[in-house]
Amino acid sequence: MEIEVYRDKKQAGAAAARQAARLLQQAVTERGKAFLILATGASQFEMLDCLATLAVDWSRVTVFHLDEYIGLPMSHPASFCKYLKERFVNRLPSLGQFHFIDGESPDAMAECRRLGSLLRTARVDVACIGIGENGHLAFNDPPADFQTEEPYIVVNLDEACRRQQVGEGWFERLGDVPAQAISMSIRQIMKSAAIICTVPEARKAWAVKQAVEGPVSNRLPASILQTHPSCWLFLDEASASGLRRSPEVRE
């Protein structure tokens, strides 16, 4: 795991975006196409804002959606489909394909199978993800399933995860947060050739510390990133504050 620390989250997000763009364009140059996984949430604001402006042949890029609430209308402010359309897809009219998760599907398991059949044929070049306050990856809350080979699964959201969504302002109260979601599985995320993990803000400092310095355990799902051969962790000073040996802060 390579760790880069920046003064603030805007710098960290921009650095993460540049690394993702470089790897995507490299894949396009070498293979004529690239596959990308995108996350959402407050941690990805700056990264996505920058990524959408960078020089990538987006017409040759196919994007997969990381996770989505079950039963939440796309018109809801917390919809991840809405988030990604507004912050990324609509800004790139030349984008090749974007495979959204249909959280309103009447059969969530069938939607998992549909997406899984698409993803199984792809060689994912870059996964742009974050880490939750409880250490989750995507919506794989602890104790996460480290064994399933299914690309997408239905998961139950724990209280810490749901409280984070309220704290970030996506919902007014805990009872408004859906109890389930469709999420890319841990093993599927780890199959990505490269992982770009952007994790700003002090509220993530504990999860970052455990992910970097703690044992690999499904009780802290992000700890599995320690085992990935090409993982970059982009932090700001606040999120890196708990590390025993934080890398030098970059300008």
C-alpha positions in Angstrom: 0.0 0.0 0.0 1.4 3.4 -1.0 0.3 6.3 1.1 0.3 9.9 0.1 -0.7 12.7 2.5 -1.6 16.2 1.4 -2.4 19.5 3.2 -6.1 19.3 2.6 -8.8 17.2 0.9 -8.9 19.2 -2.3 -5.2 18.4 -2.9 -5.6 14.8 -1.9 -8.6 14.4 -4.2 -6.8 16.0 -7.2 -3.7 13.8 -6.7 -5.9 10.7 -6.6 -7.7 11.8 -9.7 -4.4 12.3 -11.6 -3.2 8.8 -10.6 -6.5 7.2 -11.7 -6.4 9.2 -15.0 -2.9 8.1 -15.7 -3.7 4.4 -15.2 -6.9 4.6 -17.3 -5.2 6.3 -20.2 -2.4 3.7 -20.0 -4.9 0.9 -20.2 -6.6 2.6 -23.2 -3.2 3.0 -24.9 -2.2 -0.6 -24.3 -5.6 -2.4 -24.8 -7.8 0.1 -26.6 -10.2 0.2 -23.6 -10.4 0.6 -19.9 -12.7 -0.4 -17.1 -13.3 1.8 -14.0 -15.2 1.4 -10.7 -16.5 4.6 -9.1 -17.6 5.2 -5.5 -19.7 8.0 -4.1 -20.0 9.8 -0.8 -18.5 13.0 0.6 -15.0 11.6 0.4 -15.1 11.5 -3.4 -16.3 15.0 -4.1 -12.9 16.5 -4.9 -11.6 13.4 -6.7 -14.5 13.2 -9.1 -14.6 16.9 -9.7 -11.0 16.7 -10.9 -11.2 13.4 -12.7 -13.9 14.6 -15.0 -11.6 17.3 -16.3 -8.5 15.2 -17.0 -7.3 14.0 -20.4 -8.5 10.5 -20.8 -10.1 9.0 -23.9 -13.4 8.6 -22.1 -15.1 7.2 -25.1 -13.1 4.0 -24.5 -13.9 3.8 -20.8 -16.6 1.6 -19.2 -17.6 2.4 -15.7 -19.2 0.2 -13.0 -21.2 1.6 -10.1 -19.9 0.5 -6.7 -23.0 0.4 -4.5 -26.6 1.7 -4.2 -29.4 1.7 -1.6 -32.3 -0.7 -2.2 -35.6 1.0 -2.6 -34.4 4.6 -2.8 -35.8 6.6 -5.7 -33.2 8.0 -8.1 -34.8 11.4 -7.5 -33.8 11.3 -3.8 -30.9 13.6 -2.9 -29.0 10.6 -1.4 -29.3 8.4 -4.5 -25.9 7.3 -5.7 -27.2 7.1 -9.3 -28.2 10.8 -9.0 -24.9 11.7 -7.4 -22.8 10.0 -10.2 -24.9 11.4 -13.0 -24.6 14.9 -11.8 -21.0 14.9 -10.7 -19.5 12.7 -13.4 -21.5 11.2 -16.2 -23.3 14.3 -17.3 -20.0 16.1 -17.5 -18.5 13.6 -19.9 -20.8 13.3 -22.9 -18.3 11.1 -24.7 -18.1 8.5 -21.9 -18.3 5.0 -23.3 -20.7 3.2 -20.9 -21.8 3.5 -17.4 -23.5 0.5 -15.7 -25.7 1.9 -12.9 -27.1 -0.2 -10.1 -30.9 -0.1 -10.2 -31.8 0.1 -6.5 -35.5 0.3 -7.4 -35.5 -3.1 -9.1 -38.3 -5.3 -7.7 -35.8 -8.1 -7.5 -32.5 -7.1 -5.9 -30.9 -10.5 -6.3 -31.8 -10.5 -10.1 -30.2 -7.0 -10.3 -27.0 -8.4 -8.7 -26.9 -11.2 -11.2 -27.5 -8.8 -14.1 -24.6 -6.6 -13.0 -22.4 -9.6 -12.2 -22.8 -11.0 -15.7 -21.5 -7.7 -17.1 -18.6 -7.4 -14.6 -17.4 -10.9 -15.0 -16.4 -10.2 -18.6 -14.4 -7.0 -17.6 -10.8 -6.6 -16.5 -11.1 -3.7 -14.1 -8.1 -1.4 -14.5 -8.9 1.1 -11.7 -11.2 1.1 -8.7 -11.7 4.5 -7.1 -13.1 3.9 -3.6 -13.2 5.3 -0.1 -13.3 3.9 3.4 -16.2 4.3 5.8 -16.1 5.6 9.4 -16.7 2.0 10.4 -13.9 0.7 8.1 -16.3 -0.6 5.4 -15.4 -0.9 1.7 -18.4 -0.1 -0.5 -21.3 -1.1 1.7 -19.5 -4.2 3.0 -20.0 -3.4 6.7 -18.2 -5.4 9.4 -18.1 -8.3 9.7 -17.7 -8.3 5.9 -18.0 -11.3 3.7 -14.4 -12.0 2.5 -15.3 -15.3 0.8 -18.1 -14.8 -1.7 -17.1 -14.8 -5.3 -20.3 -13.1 -6.4 -19.5 -9.7 -8.0 -22.5 -8.0 -6.4 -24.4 -8.9 -3.3 -27.3 -7.7 -1.1 -26.0 -6.4 2.2 -27.5 -5.2 5.5 -26.3 -1.8 6.6 -25.2 -1.5 10.2 -26.1 1.4 12.5 -22.6 3.0 12.3 -22.8 3.1 8.5 -26.3 4.5 8.6 -25.4 7.1 11.1 -22.5 8.2 8.9 -25.1 8.9 6.1 -27.0 11.1 8.5 -23.9 12.9 9.7 -22.9 13.7 6.1 -26.3 15.2 5.5 -27.8 12.8 3.0 -30.7 12.0 5.3 -32.5 13.9 8.1 -32.7 11.0 10.6 -31.5 7.4 11.1 -34.9 6.0 10.3 -34.8 7.5 6.8 -31.7 5.6 5.8 -32.4 2.3 3.9 -31.5 -0.8 5.8 -30.2 -2.7 2.8 -28.1 -2.0 -0.3 -26.6 -3.7 -3.4 -22.8 -3.6 -3.1 -19.9 -4.8 -5.0 -18.3 -7.6 -3.0 -14.9 -7.4 -1.3 -13.3 -10.0 -3.5 -14.6 -8.3 -6.7 -13.1 -5.0 -5.5 -9.8 -6.7 -4.8 -9.7 -8.1 -8.4 -9.1 -4.6 -9.7 -5.6 -4.1 -11.2 -5.2 -0.9 -9.2 -7.1 0.6 -6.3 -7.2 4.4 -5.7 -8.5 5.0 -2.2 -9.3 8.6 -1.2 -10.0 9.1 2.5 -10.1 12.7 3.8 -11.3 14.3 7.1 -10.6 13.7 10.8 -13.7 11.5 11.2 -12.0 8.9 9.1 -8.7 8.9 11.1 -9.6 5.9 13.2 -10.6 3.8 10.2 -7.5 4.8 8.3 -5.2 3.8 11.2 -6.9 0.4 11.6 -6.8 -0.2 7.8 -3.1 0.6 7.5 -1.7 -0.6 10.9 -4.2 -3.1 12.2 -4.5 -6.8 11.4 -6.3 -7.9 8.3 -9.8 -8.8 9.5 -13.3 -8.8 8.2 -14.2 -6.8 11.3 -12.3 -3.9 9.7 -13.0 -4.6 6.0 -10.6 -1.9 4.6 -7.7 -3.7 6.2 -7.7 -6.1 3.3 -6.3 -3.4 1.2 -2.9 -4.2 2.9 -2.8 -7.3 0.7 -3.4 -5.6 -2.7 -0.3 -5.3 -4.8 -1.2 -1.9 -6.4 -3.2 0.2 -3.9 -2.7 3.9 -3.3 -4.2 5.6 -0.3 -4.7 9.4 -0.6 -5.1 11.2 2.7 -5.2 14.7 4.0 -3.5 15.7 7.2 -6.6 15.2 9.3 -7.3 11.6 8.2 -3.6 10.7 8.5 -3.4 12.1 12.0 -3.7 8.7 13.8 -0.9 7.0 11.9 2.2 6.1 13.9 4.4 7.0 11.0 2.6 9.3 8.6 4.4 10.1 5.3 5.7 13.6 4.7 3.0 16.0 3.8 3.1 16.8 0.1 2.3 20.3 -1.4 
